[in-house]
């Protein structure tokens, strides 16, 4: 918990760093770019714009797409706030029960996905030596799924 707060603070700060970039040419005609002045005064100063940050920096998105993504993020934040508010009202035993229910849901989903992966592999085809392993794994995952999804 102690490490989360500084990470959040650092993530929310947007630091813009920019400066002068100097384009220099040496005697042989090779071009180099530097953050300090060229040794001779033939260098040209180039101003680079600051890099955009955040969701609005996504130049590939249209305005309506960006608004849609922002709405999704607001909805997620609202759900998180509601979940944390309801969790704060719970007693220790209620929290433990809630954690157990969430764990069962997660494990149920995990075993469903593992069974789906095995079924996909079985449909695609496999070597004969792999067939017995896949069937054993599927049976094991099915038993676990029955436990967690009931």
RODO-2510 file (C-alpha; in nm, 4 decimals, decimal comma):
residues 150
     n   res          X          Y          Z
     1     x     0,0000     0,0000     0,0000
     2     x     0,2886     0,2340     0,0773
     3     x     0,4327     0,1948    -0,2719
     4     x     0,1022     0,2549    -0,4482
     5     x     0,0593     0,6173    -0,3412
     6     x     0,3919     0,7412    -0,4838
     7     x     0,3257     0,5437    -0,8024
     8     x    -0,0151     0,7073    -0,8418
     9     x     0,1311     1,0511    -0,7808
    10     x     0,4047     0,9931    -1,0381
    11     x     0,1569     0,8563    -1,2903
    12     x    -0,0717     1,1576    -1,2587
    13     x     0,2028     1,4123    -1,3013
    14     x     0,2646     1,4943    -1,6615
    15     x     0,6065     1,6367    -1,7027
    16     x     0,6803     1,8062    -2,0307
    17     x     1,0441     1,8138    -2,1191
    18     x     1,1667     2,0020    -2,4196
    19     x     1,4604     2,2065    -2,5191
    20     x     1,6692     2,3188    -2,8088
    21     x     1,8097     2,0646    -3,0459
    22     x     2,1057     2,1684    -3,2557
    23     x     2,1670     2,0260    -3,6016
    24     x     2,5423     2,0318    -3,6610
    25     x     2,7528     1,9465    -3,9657
    26     x     3,1159     1,8527    -3,9335
    27     x     3,3909     1,9123    -4,1920
    28     x     3,3128     1,5884    -4,3778
    29     x     2,9459     1,6872    -4,4130
    30     x     2,8063     1,4366    -4,1620
    31     x     2,5002     1,5603    -3,9732
    32     x     2,4685     1,5163    -3,5990
    33     x     2,2029     1,6299    -3,3546
    34     x     2,3009     1,7614    -3,0118
    35     x     2,1411     1,9167    -2,7062
    36     x     2,4287     2,1664    -2,6744
    37     x     2,5502     2,4281    -2,9197
    38     x     2,7640     2,3191    -3,2106
    39     x     3,1402     2,3759    -3,1733
    40     x     3,1282     2,6231    -3,4598
    41     x     2,8381     2,8584    -3,5213
    42     x     2,7159     2,6840    -3,8361
    43     x     2,4623     2,4801    -3,6431
    44     x     2,0925     2,5409    -3,6766
    45     x     1,8592     2,5534    -3,3738
    46     x     1,5507     2,3316    -3,4055
    47     x     1,2583     2,3602    -3,1635
    48     x     1,0866     2,0287    -3,1023
    49     x     0,7268     2,0307    -2,9823
    50     x     0,6487     1,8564    -2,6562
    51     x     0,5187     1,5051    -2,6984
    52     x     0,1464     1,4764    -2,6254
    53     x     0,0522     1,2641    -2,3266
    54     x    -0,2577     1,0902    -2,2026
    55     x    -0,5689     0,9646    -2,3794
    56     x    -0,6020     1,2797    -2,5902
    57     x    -0,2608     1,2038    -2,7376
    58     x    -0,4089     0,9145    -2,9318
    59     x    -0,4013     1,0772    -3,2719
    60     x    -0,5464     0,7682    -3,4350
    61     x    -0,8797     0,8133    -3,2589
    62     x    -1,1648     1,0264    -3,3791
    63     x    -1,3336     1,2636    -3,1366
    64     x    -1,6367     1,0358    -3,0875
    65     x    -1,4132     0,7322    -3,0302
    66     x    -1,2091     0,9241    -2,7737
    67     x    -1,5323     1,0318    -2,5975
    68     x    -1,6518     0,6708    -2,5964
    69     x    -1,3257     0,5503    -2,4355
    70     x    -1,3417     0,8292    -2,1779
    71     x    -1,6996     0,7264    -2,0927
    72     x    -1,5872     0,3669    -2,0430
    73     x    -1,3070     0,4834    -1,8119
    74     x    -1,5496     0,6985    -1,6099
    75     x    -1,7839     0,3995    -1,5753
    76     x    -1,4974     0,1783    -1,4548
    77     x    -1,3890     0,4379    -1,2005
    78     x    -1,7461     0,4730    -1,0760
    79     x    -1,7772     0,0961    -1,0327
    80     x    -1,4448     0,0840    -0,8474
    81     x    -1,5547     0,3636    -0,6136
    82     x    -1,8859     0,1888    -0,5427
    83     x    -1,7064    -0,1406    -0,4784
    84     x    -1,4617     0,0238    -0,2376
    85     x    -1,7431     0,2095    -0,0606
    86     x    -1,9448    -0,1100    -0,0130
    87     x    -1,6332    -0,2973     0,0981
    88     x    -1,5601    -0,0381     0,3676
    89     x    -1,9061    -0,0993     0,5143
    90     x    -1,8456    -0,4740     0,5463
    91     x    -1,7333    -0,6458     0,8626
    92     x    -1,4360    -0,8814     0,8624
    93     x    -1,6445    -1,1956     0,8118
    94     x    -1,8467    -1,0342     0,5322
    95     x    -1,5249    -0,9320     0,3593
    96     x    -1,3898    -1,2860     0,3892
    97     x    -1,7111    -1,4277     0,2413
    98     x    -1,7052    -1,1717    -0,0383
    99     x    -1,3400    -1,2543    -0,1115
   100     x    -1,4231    -1,6254    -0,1255
   101     x    -1,7089    -1,5616    -0,3686
   102     x    -1,4863    -1,3486    -0,5915
   103     x    -1,2149    -1,6160    -0,5796
   104     x    -1,4646    -1,8848    -0,6847
   105     x    -1,5878    -1,6701    -0,9747
   106     x    -1,2318    -1,6088    -1,0907
   107     x    -1,1371    -1,9765    -1,0689
   108     x    -1,4591    -2,0784    -1,2462
   109     x    -1,3758    -1,8431    -1,5321
   110     x    -1,0140    -1,9628    -1,5406
   111     x    -1,1115    -2,3312    -1,5709
   112     x    -1,3730    -2,2543    -1,8364
   113     x    -1,1043    -2,0809    -2,0397
   114     x    -0,8598    -2,3706    -1,9939
   115     x    -1,1238    -2,6194    -2,1102
   116     x    -1,1970    -2,3988    -2,4120
   117     x    -0,8241    -2,3890    -2,5004
   118     x    -0,8014    -2,7677    -2,4797
   119     x    -1,1167    -2,8106    -2,6898
   120     x    -0,9716    -2,5745    -2,9514
   121     x    -0,6478    -2,7723    -2,9615
   122     x    -0,8395    -3,0992    -2,9907
   123     x    -1,0396    -2,9576    -3,2835
   124     x    -0,7240    -2,8373    -3,4609
   125     x    -0,5617    -3,1762    -3,4299
   126     x    -0,2745    -3,3123    -3,2281
   127     x    -0,0191    -3,5922    -3,2224
   128     x    -0,1318    -3,9273    -3,0900
   129     x     0,0968    -3,8987    -2,7873
   130     x    -0,0627    -3,5640    -2,6966
   131     x    -0,4217    -3,6976    -2,7119
   132     x    -0,4144    -3,8814    -2,3795
   133     x    -0,2578    -3,5810    -2,2047
   134     x    -0,5240    -3,3445    -2,3403
   135     x    -0,8067    -3,5771    -2,2373
   136     x    -0,6639    -3,6142    -1,8853
   137     x    -0,6216    -3,2390    -1,8498
   138     x    -0,9747    -3,1775    -1,9759
   139     x    -1,1176    -3,4240    -1,7238
   140     x    -0,9204    -3,2625    -1,4410
   141     x    -1,0274    -2,9110    -1,5426
   142     x    -1,3892    -3,0255    -1,5735
   143     x    -1,3826    -3,1556    -1,2158
   144     x    -1,2321    -2,8301    -1,0928
   145     x    -1,4895    -2,6323    -1,2913
   146     x    -1,7726    -2,8295    -1,1290
   147     x    -1,6324    -2,7400    -0,7853
   148     x    -1,5820    -2,3693    -0,8528
   149     x    -1,8825    -2,3043    -1,0786
   150     x    -2,1496    -2,4758    -0,8683
***
